[in-house]
């Protein structure tokens, strides 16, 4: 089993966009009880990955409750970098 944040990055290597909630939904069965799985920590991890050039903001929208939902995606250069980092 990979560390949580490596697995988060690995999800983005398929080139599909994901929001934080989508990432959490995909990883909940394995990582759901980790302390770092909480919304705030996951948002921080995604922002760090974005700051490091591993993912990029792709689009945003408002959900049914009026909350902003950010979607992130990796292009091929970012995917190559992630794959080089996670071997």
Buried (B, 14 or more C-beta within 10 A) or exposed (E): EEEBBEBBBBBBBEEEBBBBEBBBEBBEEEBEEEEBBEEEBBEEBBBEBBEEEBBBEBEEEEEEEEEEBBBBBBEEEBBEBBEEEEE
